[in-house]
Amino acid sequence: MKMVMRSNYSCRLAGFRWGAVVIMAITVGWLMTSANGVLHKVGGAQGWNQNVNYTEWSANENFYVGEWLLFNFDKRYYNVLEVNKSSFESCNDQGFMKNITRGGRDVYQLTEDRPYYFLSGGGYCFHGMRLALVALQDQQQLPPAPALAPSTNAASPNSLPSAQMFIFLSATVISLGLPLMWDVDLFKSYA
């Protein structure tokens, strides 16, 4: 009986290894075919709030097609509306193009190389809650950067690692760890 169980255990372990290989292949393929995956936290640590200089924040970022914007805010007070240029300039929240407000941690993908305009309605735009940016197709389109004071931080806190990298690392850990967990006595069957 003990010999049969060991054989059954070996088959299950081999099945897990093949499953891990399949998961890894799918994850890597997905990562290879997907967009940039860069996530820009709008406003940095201050998020989407009143009295934040979004013009200054966006001047320190480079935006490309396929990247994402993350708006963190209190949805009880604020919202995020995509508007056209004239509505942006006049802080007009009527006739917006798209309301991207969902839950206060909202993401928006830059899908075209064009200017984008966002604001918060209810008069909050007049308190600085508006953002204009230009998404570029690739880095060859990048305009020359203005001379800025040297940064004390080597990495920008406003560009978060992509969710895709997190998924890839998670899939790697899971696919490598499950066969090891399977060896724990709690997971063995002694029928």
NUDREN-993685 format. One line per 4 residues: number of its first residue (from 1); their letters; for each residue x negated, z negated, y negated of N, C-alpha, C, O, CB. Coordinates in Angstrom, 3 decimals, decimal comma. Glycine has a CB too. Layout:
NUM) A) X/Z/Y/X/Z/Y/X/Z/Y/X/Z/Y/X/Z/Y; ...
This chain:
1) MKMV) -0,824/0,000/1,186/0,000/0,000/0,000/-0,868/0,000/-1,250/-0,571/0,696/-2,221/0,937/-1,200/0,002; -1,919/-0,767/-1,223/-2,792/-0,859/-2,373/-3,435/0,493/-2,677/-3,602/0,840/-3,846/-3,863/-1,919/-2,139; -3,796/1,258/-1,654/-4,429/2,560/-1,837/-3,465/3,545/-2,479/-3,881/4,333/-3,328/-4,927/3,107/-0,497; -2,205/3,527/-2,107/-1,192/4,423/-2,656/-0,977/4,118/-4,124/-0,860/5,033/-4,939/0,130/4,300/-1,881
5) MRSN) -0,924/2,849/-4,467/-0,720/2,463/-5,862/-1,892/2,919/-6,723/-1,695/3,366/-7,853/-0,535/0,943/-5,981; -3,077/2,811/-6,209/-4,244/3,240/-6,982/-4,171/4,741/-7,230/-4,516/5,217/-8,311/-5,561/2,873/-6,247; -3,721/5,482/-6,224/-3,564/6,921/-6,369/-2,488/7,231/-7,408/-2,665/8,127/-8,234/-3,212/7,566/-5,017; -1,378/6,498/-7,371/-0,310/6,667/-8,351/-0,837/6,354/-9,749/-0,532/7,067/-10,705/0,899/5,760/-8,009
9) YSCR) -1,628/5,290/-9,868/-2,240/4,914/-11,141/-3,137/6,039/-11,669/-3,102/6,355/-12,858/-3,053/3,614/-10,980; -3,931/6,634/-10,795/-4,819/7,728/-11,197/-4,021/8,928/-11,694/-4,427/9,583/-12,654/-5,719/8,145/-10,027; -2,903/9,220/-11,060/-2,055/10,340/-11,500/-1,462/10,061/-12,871/-1,416/10,938/-13,734/-0,927/10,600/-10,483; -1,006/8,819/-13,060/-0,444/8,477/-14,380/-1,518/8,551/-15,456/-1,254/9,023/-16,562/0,186/7,064/-14,358
13) LAGF) -2,718/8,092/-15,146/-3,813/8,140/-16,112/-4,174/9,579/-16,443/-4,422/9,901/-17,605/-5,040/7,397/-15,573; -4,207/10,437/-15,451/-4,485/11,857/-15,685/-3,388/12,482/-16,537/-3,665/13,311/-17,404/-4,618/12,613/-14,348; -2,148/12,088/-16,291/-1,031/12,581/-17,101/-1,169/12,157/-18,553/-0,895/12,942/-19,461/0,296/12,080/-16,540; -1,591/10,926/-18,773/-1,811/10,453/-20,137/-2,926/11,228/-20,820/-2,833/11,567/-22,000/-2,137/8,967/-20,136
17) RWGA) -3,979/11,503/-20,066/-5,087/12,251/-20,668/-4,638/13,649/-21,065/-4,984/14,124/-22,147/-6,275/12,334/-19,696; -3,866/14,318/-20,199/-3,370/15,649/-20,556/-2,418/15,566/-21,734/-2,420/16,446/-22,595/-2,672/16,308/-19,359; -1,608/14,526/-21,784/-0,708/14,327/-22,923/-1,494/14,129/-24,207/-1,122/14,647/-25,260/0,211/13,128/-22,681; -2,586/13,372/-24,113/-3,424/13,147/-25,283/-4,053/14,448/-25,766/-4,147/14,696/-26,968/-4,512/12,122/-24,969
21) VVIM) -4,481/15,274/-24,819/-5,072/16,570/-25,185/-4,036/17,443/-25,880/-4,351/18,098/-26,873/-5,629/17,293/-23,934; -2,818/17,461/-25,377/-1,755/18,265/-25,986/-1,437/17,748/-27,394/-1,306/18,540/-28,327/-0,481/18,241/-25,102; -1,312/16,431/-27,549/-1,044/15,851/-28,871/-2,152/16,222/-29,847/-1,876/16,612/-30,981/-0,908/14,314/-28,779; -3,384/16,106/-29,420/-4,509/16,444/-30,300/-4,500/17,921/-30,679/-4,740/18,265/-31,836/-5,837/16,090/-29,624
25) AITV) -4,226/18,792/-29,719/-4,211/20,233/-29,997/-3,120/20,579/-31,003/-3,349/21,364/-31,924/-4,004/21,033/-28,696; -1,947/20,003/-30,834/-0,850/20,260/-31,772/-1,193/19,733/-33,154/-0,961/20,423/-34,147/0,454/19,622/-31,271; -1,737/18,529/-33,243/-2,090/17,931/-34,532/-3,162/18,745/-35,240/-3,038/19,023/-36,433/-2,570/16,493/-34,339; -4,198/19,125/-34,532/-5,266/19,915/-35,142/-4,738/21,269/-35,598/-5,084/21,734/-36,683/-6,430/20,104/-34,156
29) GWLM) -3,906/21,904/-34,784/-3,324/23,186/-35,183/-2,475/23,058/-36,424/-2,522/23,913/-37,309/-2,494/23,760/-34,061; -1,702/21,998/-36,493/-0,861/21,762/-37,665/-1,715/21,532/-38,906/-1,411/22,053/-39,979/0,065/20,560/-37,430; -2,773/20,759/-38,758/-3,657/20,505/-39,894/-4,345/21,775/-40,374/-4,539/21,964/-41,575/-4,698/19,466/-39,525; -4,714/22,642/-39,443/-5,433/23,857/-39,807/-4,535/24,840/-40,562/-5,023/25,596/-41,403/-5,999/24,523/-38,558
33) TSAN) -3,233/24,839/-40,274/-2,343/25,819/-40,889/-1,613/25,277/-42,101/-0,923/26,040/-42,776/-1,347/26,301/-39,886; -1,731/24,011/-42,404/-0,965/23,432/-43,506/-1,708/23,567/-44,827/-2,877/23,951/-44,873/-0,660/21,962/-43,228; -1,001/23,244/-45,889/-1,544/23,353/-47,244/-2,571/22,258/-47,496/-2,914/21,481/-46,606/-0,417/23,277/-48,289; -3,050/22,219/-48,737/-4,099/21,280/-49,118/-3,782/19,849/-48,719/-4,643/19,158/-48,174/-4,330/21,348/-50,598
37) GVLH) -2,568/19,393/-48,981/-2,181/18,051/-48,601/-2,658/16,976/-49,549/-2,521/15,794/-49,233/-2,683/17,762/-47,257; -3,215/17,327/-50,705/-3,657/16,326/-51,671/-2,421/15,717/-52,310/-1,483/16,428/-52,672/-4,606/16,946/-52,751; -2,426/14,403/-52,447/-1,315/13,671/-53,033/-1,796/13,027/-54,324/-2,695/12,185/-54,305/-0,754/12,604/-52,045; -1,196/13,422/-55,452/-1,541/12,861/-56,766/-0,526/11,787/-57,114/0,665/12,077/-57,233/-1,578/13,970/-57,872
41) KVGG) -0,979/10,557/-57,278/-0,099/9,464/-57,677/0,090/9,535/-59,186/-0,801/9,169/-59,952/-0,680/8,075/-57,245; 1,260/10,009/-59,605/1,532/10,242/-61,030/1,382/8,938/-61,809/2,020/7,936/-61,489/2,956/10,831/-61,232; 0,534/8,964/-62,834/0,287/7,789/-63,663/-0,724/6,817/-63,086/-0,993/5,775/-63,683/1,559/7,076/-63,894; -1,282/7,143/-61,942/-2,263/6,250/-61,321/-1,627/4,924/-60,946/-0,526/4,897/-60,396/-3,448/6,014/-62,260
45) AQGW) -2,301/3,839/-61,234/-1,815/2,500/-60,867/-0,547/2,115/-61,625/0,225/1,282/-61,151/-2,898/1,462/-61,130; -0,324/2,713/-62,798/0,852/2,373/-63,596/2,121/3,072/-63,106/3,231/2,644/-63,422/0,607/2,727/-65,046; 1,957/4,131/-62,346/3,109/4,839/-61,804/3,919/5,546/-62,879/3,402/5,885/-63,944/3,992/3,881/-61,057; 5,190/5,764/-62,586/6,114/6,474/-63,482/6,881/5,414/-64,267/7,911/4,918/-63,812/7,102/7,430/-62,680
49) NQNV) 6,366/5,069/-65,458/6,915/4,006/-66,289/6,832/4,390/-67,754/6,209/5,387/-68,120/6,178/2,686/-66,041; 7,469/3,584/-68,581/7,421/3,803/-70,024/6,020/3,518/-70,564/5,239/2,773/-69,973/8,460/2,919/-70,739; 5,738/4,128/-71,690/4,516/3,879/-72,462/3,228/4,149/-71,679/2,220/3,471/-71,880/4,510/2,456/-72,944; 3,267/5,137/-70,792/2,074/5,602/-70,082/1,749/6,982/-70,640/2,646/7,804/-70,828/2,294/5,643/-68,506
53) NYTE) 0,484/7,235/-70,902/0,080/8,528/-71,462/-0,153/9,511/-70,314/-1,250/9,593/-69,761/-1,209/8,385/-72,345; 0,893/10,248/-69,972/0,803/11,198/-68,862/0,009/12,440/-69,236/-0,512/13,127/-68,358/2,192/11,598/-68,403; -0,090/12,735/-70,518/-0,928/13,854/-70,957/-2,385/13,542/-70,654/-3,117/14,392/-70,147/-0,734/14,138/-72,472; -2,795/12,337/-70,962/-4,170/11,911/-70,672/-4,415/11,849/-69,170/-5,460/12,285/-68,687/-4,457/10,540/-71,309
57) WSAN) -3,444/11,304/-68,432/-3,598/11,209/-66,981/-3,758/12,597/-66,365/-4,660/12,816/-65,557/-2,390/10,485/-66,356; -2,887/13,537/-66,744/-2,934/14,868/-66,134/-4,179/15,651/-66,536/-4,614/16,538/-65,802/-1,697/15,655/-66,514; -4,762/15,331/-67,701/-5,989/16,000/-68,129/-7,169/15,652/-67,218/-8,148/16,396/-67,159/-6,317/15,621/-69,574; -7,080/14,543/-66,520/-8,148/14,110/-65,616/-7,905/14,528/-64,171/-8,647/14,118/-63,278/-8,301/12,611/-65,684
61) ENFY) -6,879/15,335/-63,927/-6,523/15,787/-62,589/-6,582/17,309/-62,546/-6,430/17,970/-63,573/-5,114/15,275/-62,185; -6,801/17,856/-61,368/-6,696/19,298/-61,116/-5,586/19,490/-60,100/-5,580/18,852/-59,047/-8,062/19,914/-60,602; -4,650/20,365/-60,416/-3,480/20,575/-59,562/-3,519/21,978/-58,978/-3,778/22,949/-59,688/-2,168/20,353/-60,355; -3,258/22,077/-57,670/-3,277/23,360/-56,972/-1,995/23,524/-56,152/-1,369/22,544/-55,749/-4,527/23,469/-56,059
65) VGEW) -1,625/24,764/-55,919/-0,468/25,082/-55,102/-0,656/24,445/-53,725/-1,734/24,515/-53,135/-0,267/26,626/-54,988; 0,402/23,830/-53,231/0,363/23,160/-51,932/0,132/21,666/-52,033/0,338/20,946/-51,056/-0,704/23,764/-51,084; -0,290/21,186/-53,184/-0,512/19,756/-53,354/0,808/19,060/-53,688/1,826/19,702/-53,949/-1,561/19,495/-54,462; 0,758/17,741/-53,670/1,962/16,932/-53,843/1,808/15,960/-54,999/0,708/15,490/-55,288/2,281/16,171/-52,562
69) LLFN) 2,931/15,660/-55,663/2,994/14,612/-56,687/3,783/13,448/-56,103/4,826/13,654/-55,482/3,655/15,138/-58,023; 3,294/12,230/-56,297/4,003/11,029/-55,876/4,433/10,272/-57,126/3,594/9,834/-57,913/3,111/10,133/-54,949; 5,735/10,122/-57,304/6,295/9,368/-58,418/6,744/8,006/-57,896/7,665/7,930/-57,082/7,485/10,138/-59,088; 6,098/6,923/-58,359/6,486/5,556/-58,008/7,183/4,938/-59,208/6,609/4,881/-60,296/5,246/4,698/-57,576
73) FDKR) 8,427/4,471/-59,024/9,192/3,923/-60,150/10,354/3,085/-59,639/10,667/3,086/-58,449/9,711/5,056/-61,062; 10,985/2,368/-60,563/12,166/1,579/-60,250/13,383/2,472/-60,439/13,737/2,807/-61,569/12,255/0,296/-61,143; 14,024/2,858/-59,344/15,126/3,823/-59,414/16,373/3,250/-60,082/17,299/3,997/-60,397/15,478/4,303/-58,024; 16,413/1,934/-60,303/17,553/1,351/-61,021/17,547/1,755/-62,490/18,592/1,774/-63,142/17,537/-0,177/-60,902
77) YYNV) 16,355/2,081/-63,010/16,236/2,398/-64,432/15,837/3,846/-64,692/16,324/4,469/-65,636/15,234/1,482/-65,072; 14,965/4,371/-63,869/14,355/5,665/-64,153/14,751/6,714/-63,121/15,272/6,404/-62,049/12,842/5,532/-64,201; 14,485/7,956/-63,482/14,650/9,064/-62,553/13,558/10,085/-62,854/12,799/9,921/-63,809/16,081/9,704/-62,665; 13,479/11,129/-62,049/12,519/12,207/-62,265/13,290/13,517/-62,203/13,895/13,851/-61,184/11,353/12,173/-61,205
81) LEVN) 13,258/14,248/-63,300/13,952/15,528/-63,398/12,946/16,621/-63,686/12,087/16,467/-64,555/15,042/15,490/-64,492; 13,045/17,726/-62,960/12,242/18,899/-63,322/13,062/19,682/-64,334/14,236/19,976/-64,107/11,869/19,789/-62,054; 12,429/20,015/-65,457/13,105/20,718/-66,544/12,283/21,925/-66,981/11,156/22,115/-66,524/13,347/19,771/-67,738; 12,855/22,745/-67,873/12,092/23,866/-68,431/11,307/23,390/-69,658/11,444/22,243/-70,082/13,039/25,050/-68,808
85) KSSF) 10,502/24,261/-70,210/9,603/23,891/-71,297/10,358/23,411/-72,534/9,962/22,417/-73,143/8,720/25,067/-71,660; 11,432/24,090/-72,915/12,146/23,682/-74,132/12,820/22,322/-73,943/12,829/21,509/-74,867/13,197/24,743/-74,520; 13,381/22,065/-72,767/13,969/20,743/-72,497/12,881/19,670/-72,491/13,103/18,553/-72,961/14,726/20,745/-71,142; 11,721/20,006/-71,965/10,594/19,063/-71,956/10,199/18,699/-73,383/10,040/17,522/-73,705/9,381/19,663/-71,200
89) ESCN) 10,040/19,715/-74,241/9,596/19,484/-75,618/10,602/18,679/-76,429/10,212/17,915/-77,313/9,337/20,805/-76,306; 11,902/18,840/-76,140/12,931/18,126/-76,901/13,453/16,882/-76,172/14,371/16,225/-76,665/14,087/19,062/-77,199; 12,890/16,554/-75,024/13,344/15,427/-74,196/14,832/15,545/-73,867/15,565/14,558/-73,924/13,070/14,092/-74,912; 15,267/16,737/-73,530/16,659/16,996/-73,182/16,812/16,912/-71,667/16,231/17,710/-70,932/17,121/18,388/-73,712
93) DQGF) 17,603/15,936/-71,203/17,790/15,779/-69,759/19,048/16,478/-69,243/19,390/16,353/-68,067/17,851/14,309/-69,408; 19,731/17,207/-70,111/20,916/17,966/-69,704/20,472/19,336/-69,181/19,533/19,924/-69,717/21,922/18,122/-70,898; 21,126/19,841/-68,159/20,792/21,156/-67,620/19,436/21,208/-66,947/18,760/22,235/-66,991/20,836/22,169/-68,706; 19,030/20,106/-66,322/17,740/20,068/-65,628/17,736/21,057/-64,475/18,788/21,458/-63,977/17,435/18,646/-65,113
97) MKNI) 16,526/21,448/-64,054/16,378/22,398/-62,944/16,577/21,710/-61,594/17,215/22,256/-60,695/14,994/23,065/-62,993; 16,021/20,504/-61,466/16,095/19,800/-60,189/15,934/18,305/-60,419/15,071/17,873/-61,182/15,018/20,318/-59,210; 16,775/17,518/-59,749/16,629/16,065/-59,755/15,881/15,704/-58,481/16,407/15,878/-57,381/18,031/15,324/-59,844; 14,662/15,203/-58,618/13,875/14,882/-57,424/13,943/13,405/-57,076/13,239/12,948/-56,176/12,429/15,291/-57,624
101) TRGG) 14,786/12,652/-57,780/14,930/11,225/-57,531/15,609/10,989/-56,197/16,681/11,532/-55,933/15,721/10,555/-58,655; 14,987/10,185/-55,363/15,574/9,830/-54,078/15,564/8,311/-53,886/16,612/7,709/-53,652/14,816/10,523/-52,932; 14,411/7,706/-53,980/14,365/6,277/-53,681/13,344/5,491/-54,483/13,145/4,306/-54,216/14,088/6,090/-52,249; 12,697/6,106/-55,446/11,701/5,382/-56,239/10,275/5,599/-55,789/9,338/5,180/-56,469/11,996/3,934/-56,204
105) RDVY) 10,098/6,243/-54,663/8,773/6,667/-54,178/8,952/8,114/-53,749/8,980/8,436/-52,561/8,227/5,743/-52,972; 9,071/8,964/-54,739/9,479/10,336/-54,475/8,303/11,295/-54,570/7,442/11,162/-55,440/10,570/10,755/-55,441; 8,281/12,257/-53,665/7,223/13,260/-53,649/7,802/14,618/-54,002/8,968/14,915/-53,744/6,528/13,308/-52,273; 6,944/15,426/-54,599/7,338/16,772/-55,011/6,160/17,685/-54,743/5,041/17,399/-55,168/7,770/16,822/-56,524
109) QLTE) 6,403/18,791/-54,035/5,315/19,720/-53,723/5,244/20,829/-54,766/6,260/21,400/-55,161/5,503/20,323/-52,317; 4,024/21,118/-55,200/3,760/22,222/-56,126/3,670/23,493/-55,286/2,688/23,695/-54,572/2,432/21,984/-56,968; 4,680/24,344/-55,365/4,779/25,491/-54,465/4,362/26,805/-55,094/4,160/27,789/-54,382/6,170/25,615/-53,969; 4,227/26,845/-56,417/3,872/28,088/-57,110/2,797/27,802/-58,151/2,662/26,680/-58,639/5,120/28,729/-57,777
113) DRPY) 2,020/28,866/-58,486/1,053/28,717/-59,564/1,776/29,010/-60,889/1,972/30,158/-61,286/-0,187/29,674/-59,359; 2,161/27,902/-61,553/2,929/27,985/-62,791/2,912/26,631/-63,475/2,468/25,645/-62,886/4,384/28,447/-62,519; 3,394/26,567/-64,724/3,555/25,257/-65,370/4,759/24,510/-64,776/5,768/25,123/-64,427/3,731/25,426/-66,908; 4,642/23,210/-64,668/5,722/22,333/-64,216/5,982/21,310/-65,317/5,053/20,834/-65,969/5,362/21,626/-62,854
117) YFLS) 7,266/20,977/-65,515/7,664/20,014/-66,538/8,605/18,981/-65,909/9,592/19,341/-65,267/8,350/20,733/-67,748; 8,292/17,702/-66,099/9,105/16,614/-65,567/9,385/15,609/-66,676/8,569/15,421/-67,578/8,401/15,927/-64,367; 10,550/14,964/-66,599/10,866/13,888/-67,527/11,831/12,918/-66,871/12,429/13,209/-65,836/11,460/14,444/-68,835; 11,966/11,756/-67,500/12,947/10,772/-67,067/14,080/10,790/-68,071/13,846/10,741/-69,279/12,321/9,344/-66,937
121) GGGY) 15,316/10,860/-67,576/16,480/10,936/-68,453/16,846/9,588/-69,038/16,116/8,607/-68,898/17,659/11,499/-67,704; 17,991/9,562/-69,696/18,500/8,312/-70,274/17,702/7,827/-71,468/17,717/6,633/-71,769/18,514/7,242/-69,231; 17,007/8,715/-72,154/16,230/8,330/-73,335/14,814/7,855/-73,048/14,032/7,659/-73,978/16,945/7,264/-74,058; 14,470/7,667/-71,775/13,131/7,181/-71,440/12,045/8,208/-71,742/10,881/7,850/-71,923/13,072/6,797/-69,976
125) CFHG) 12,418/9,469/-71,795/11,454/10,515/-72,155/10,836/10,228/-73,523/9,652/10,481/-73,744/12,134/11,903/-72,158; 11,650/9,696/-74,440/11,154/9,387/-75,790/10,149/8,235/-75,787/9,455/8,013/-76,779/12,322/9,042/-76,711; 10,071/7,512/-74,686/9,092/6,427/-74,526/7,914/6,872/-73,659/7,198/6,043/-73,098/9,763/5,185/-73,905; 7,721/8,185/-73,557/6,542/8,716/-72,889/6,727/9,143/-71,449/5,779/9,618/-70,824/5,491/7,726/-72,938
129) MRLA) 7,929/8,985/-70,903/8,117/9,334/-69,487/8,387/10,822/-69,339/9,504/11,250/-69,046/9,275/8,521/-68,871; 7,327/11,600/-69,550/7,383/13,043/-69,343/5,987/13,539/-68,983/4,974/13,017/-69,449/7,927/13,775/-70,610; 5,972/14,563/-68,137/4,714/15,073/-67,609/4,766/16,590/-67,584/5,723/17,180/-67,081/4,432/14,508/-66,194; 3,732/17,220/-68,130/3,561/18,672/-68,038/2,237/18,925/-67,326/1,238/18,261/-67,603/3,591/19,360/-69,466
133) LVAL) 2,236/19,886/-66,410/0,999/20,231/-65,707/1,065/21,688/-65,295/2,132/22,301/-65,281/0,776/19,316/-64,466; -0,090/22,230/-64,962/-0,169/23,604/-64,477/-0,801/23,574/-63,093/-1,909/23,069/-62,911/-0,989/24,516/-65,457; -0,078/24,123/-62,121/-0,613/24,240/-60,768/-1,283/25,602/-60,639/-0,691/26,629/-60,971/0,510/24,058/-59,691; -2,510/25,601/-60,157/-3,285/26,826/-59,990/-3,299/27,241/-58,525/-3,159/26,409/-57,629/-4,722/26,638/-60,510
137) QDQQ) -3,470/28,536/-58,296/-3,484/29,058/-56,930/-4,702/28,580/-56,159/-4,580/28,165/-55,006/-3,447/30,577/-56,944; -5,878/28,632/-56,779/-7,098/28,190/-56,115/-8,112/27,755/-57,162/-7,859/27,863/-58,362/-7,681/29,311/-55,220; -9,251/27,266/-56,710/-10,242/26,710/-57,623/-10,932/27,761/-58,481/-11,553/27,401/-59,481/-11,269/25,954/-56,847; -10,852/29,042/-58,135/-11,447/30,073/-58,986/-10,709/30,177/-60,316/-11,288/30,612/-61,311/-11,436/31,429/-58,271
141) QLPP) -9,435/29,782/-60,343/-8,651/29,833/-61,567/-8,916/28,645/-62,483/-8,428/28,620/-63,612/-7,187/29,895/-61,233; -9,665/27,683/-62,026/-9,872/26,450/-62,775/-10,473/26,733/-64,147/-11,554/27,315/-64,234/-10,773/25,501/-61,993; -9,790/26,330/-65,223/-10,357/26,516/-66,553/-11,526/25,567/-66,749/-11,615/24,551/-66,060/-9,289/26,294/-67,643; -12,440/25,881/-67,691/-13,571/24,979/-67,915/-13,080/23,612/-68,359/-12,203/23,500/-69,216/-14,533/25,563/-68,962
145) APAL) -13,647/22,589/-67,774/-13,229/21,224/-68,084/-13,805/20,781/-69,420/-14,951/21,103/-69,733/-13,662/20,257/-66,971; -13,031/20,049/-70,211/-13,570/19,512/-71,456/-14,584/18,422/-71,145/-14,530/17,797/-70,086/-12,440/18,964/-72,355; -15,498/18,198/-72,061/-16,515/17,168/-71,871/-15,845/15,807/-71,939/-15,208/15,468/-72,936/-17,646/17,286/-72,936; -15,990/15,027/-70,873/-15,411/13,692/-70,818/-16,517/12,668/-70,688/-17,624/12,979/-70,250/-14,417/13,566/-69,652
149) APST) -16,205/11,451/-71,070/-17,166/10,368/-70,909/-17,408/10,160/-69,428/-16,492/10,341/-68,626/-16,666/9,059/-71,582; -18,634/9,778/-69,039/-18,906/9,562/-67,612/-17,998/8,479/-67,051/-17,736/7,465/-67,698/-20,381/9,181/-67,391; -17,530/8,713/-65,850/-16,631/7,770/-65,192/-17,434/6,663/-64,524/-18,528/6,888/-64,005/-15,745/8,492/-64,158; -16,866/5,469/-64,550/-17,522/4,358/-63,858/-17,163/4,353/-62,386/-17,845/3,723/-61,578/-17,138/3,021/-64,495
153) NAAS) -16,089/5,059/-62,031/-15,675/5,142/-60,628/-16,148/6,466/-60,052/-16,012/7,509/-60,691/-14,131/4,999/-60,485; -16,689/6,428/-58,874/-17,122/7,669/-58,230/-15,936/8,455/-57,698/-15,938/9,685/-57,736/-18,099/7,371/-57,097; -14,936/7,763/-57,208/-13,746/8,431/-56,664/-12,565/8,169/-57,571/-12,434/7,080/-58,128/-13,439/7,949/-55,223; -11,710/9,154/-57,721/-10,522/9,013/-58,544/-9,478/8,194/-57,798/-9,141/8,520/-56,660/-9,957/10,393/-58,935
157) PNSL) -8,952/7,121/-58,427/-7,924/6,343/-57,755/-6,583/7,064/-57,749/-5,649/6,621/-57,081/-7,780/4,990/-58,416; -6,472/8,174/-58,487/-5,199/8,868/-58,596/-4,996/9,908/-57,514/-3,870/10,368/-57,326/-5,088/9,515/-59,933; -6,026/10,294/-56,800/-5,881/11,254/-55,708/-5,988/10,494/-54,397/-7,057/10,013/-54,022/-6,958/12,388/-55,791; -4,860/10,398/-53,710/-4,823/9,656/-52,464/-5,172/10,589/-51,309/-4,920/11,791/-51,393/-3,437/9,008/-52,251
161) PSAQ) -5,748/10,056/-50,233/-5,987/10,906/-49,076/-4,663/11,447/-48,559/-3,616/10,820/-48,723/-6,730/10,132/-47,966; -4,720/12,575/-47,956/-3,482/13,227/-47,523/-2,847/12,499/-46,355/-3,513/11,828/-45,568/-3,749/14,672/-47,143; -1,550/12,655/-46,273/-0,813/12,097/-45,150/-1,227/12,787/-43,859/-1,163/12,192/-42,783/0,701/12,234/-45,372; -1,648/14,032/-43,966/-2,065/14,773/-42,782/-3,295/14,139/-42,145/-3,392/14,070/-40,920/-2,350/16,231/-43,139
165) MFIF) -4,223/13,680/-42,957/-5,416/13,033/-42,406/-5,019/11,745/-41,697/-5,558/11,430/-40,636/-6,456/12,742/-43,523; -4,081/10,999/-42,274/-3,597/9,787/-41,644/-2,973/10,107/-40,289/-3,230/9,406/-39,310/-2,585/9,077/-42,551; -2,170/11,140/-40,222/-1,533/11,531/-38,967/-2,587/11,941/-37,947/-2,496/11,575/-36,775/-0,534/12,681/-39,198; -3,586/12,700/-38,388/-4,647/13,132/-37,488/-5,401/11,933/-36,914/-5,638/11,861/-35,708/-5,615/14,067/-38,217
169) LSAT) -5,775/10,994/-37,783/-6,511/9,826/-37,313/-5,638/8,967/-36,399/-6,119/8,431/-35,401/-7,014/8,995/-38,504; -4,357/8,837/-36,740/-3,444/8,061/-35,894/-3,307/8,698/-34,519/-3,353/8,004/-33,504/-2,063/7,940/-36,558; -3,140/10,020/-34,483/-3,015/10,712/-33,203/-4,286/10,553/-32,377/-4,224/10,405/-31,157/-2,709/12,198/-33,423; -5,435/10,583/-33,041/-6,708/10,412/-32,335/-6,796/9,025/-31,712/-7,137/8,892/-30,537/-7,892/10,639/-33,291
173) VISL) -6,494/7,999/-32,489/-6,568/6,626/-31,989/-5,586/6,423/-30,843/-5,923/5,820/-29,825/-6,285/5,620/-33,120; -4,366/6,932/-31,016/-3,359/6,765/-29,967/-3,763/7,494/-28,694/-3,670/6,951/-27,593/-1,999/7,270/-30,448; -4,215/8,735/-28,865/-4,547/9,514/-27,667/-5,758/8,947/-26,935/-5,858/9,089/-25,716/-4,809/10,967/-28,041; -6,660/8,320/-27,638/-7,807/7,715/-26,976/-7,497/6,308/-26,475/-8,073/5,862/-25,483/-8,993/7,677/-27,922
177) GLPL) -6,590/5,608/-27,153/-6,306/4,219/-26,805/-5,286/4,029/-25,713/-5,361/3,043/-24,979/-5,850/3,507/-27,991; -4,326/4,940/-25,573/-3,293/4,755/-24,558/-3,850/4,685/-23,138/-3,444/3,802/-22,383/-2,292/5,872/-24,648; -4,760/5,575/-22,739/-5,292/5,442/-21,375/-6,007/4,112/-21,153/-5,992/3,583/-20,042/-6,247/6,585/-21,077; -6,633/3,568/-22,196/-7,297/2,274/-22,049/-6,271/1,155/-21,929/-6,455/0,228/-21,139/-8,234/2,010/-23,238
181) MWDV) -5,180/1,233/-22,713/-4,127/0,226/-22,637/-3,460/0,250/-21,268/-3,040/-0,791/-20,764/-3,085/0,453/-23,741; -3,360/1,430/-20,666/-2,691/1,579/-19,392/-3,391/0,771/-18,304/-2,779/0,423/-17,295/-2,627/3,044/-19,002; -4,656/0,476/-18,507/-5,443/-0,248/-17,517/-5,171/-1,748/-17,569/-5,586/-2,471/-16,663/-6,925/0,018/-17,729; -4,495/-2,230/-18,589/-4,194/-3,659/-18,710/-3,213/-4,059/-17,615/-2,290/-3,304/-17,310/-3,614/-3,994/-20,117
185) DLFK) -3,397/-5,228/-17,023/-2,561/-5,693/-15,901/-1,073/-5,709/-16,249/-0,240/-5,497/-15,369/-2,996/-7,091/-15,472; -0,724/-5,954/-17,507/0,682/-6,020/-17,871/1,383/-4,683/-17,654/2,595/-4,649/-17,438/0,825/-6,453/-19,318; 0,644/-3,599/-17,709/1,236/-2,282/-17,579/1,181/-1,759/-16,145/1,707/-0,683/-15,860/0,542/-1,317/-18,503; 0,558/-2,499/-15,251/0,464/-2,063/-13,861/1,739/-2,458/-13,116/2,342/-3,500/-13,374/-0,787/-2,675/-13,173
189) SYA) 2,105/-1,632/-12,233/3,297/-1,894/-11,420/2,858/-2,290/-10,027/2,148/-1,533/-9,365/4,237/-0,651/-11,370; 3,270/-3,472/-9,565/2,941/-3,949/-8,205/4,190/-4,021/-7,368/4,563/-5,104/-6,919/2,256/-5,332/-8,246; 4,830/-2,933/-7,147/6,082/-2,932/-6,374/5,814/-2,977/-4,892/6,752/-2,982/-4,095/6,916/-1,705/-6,704
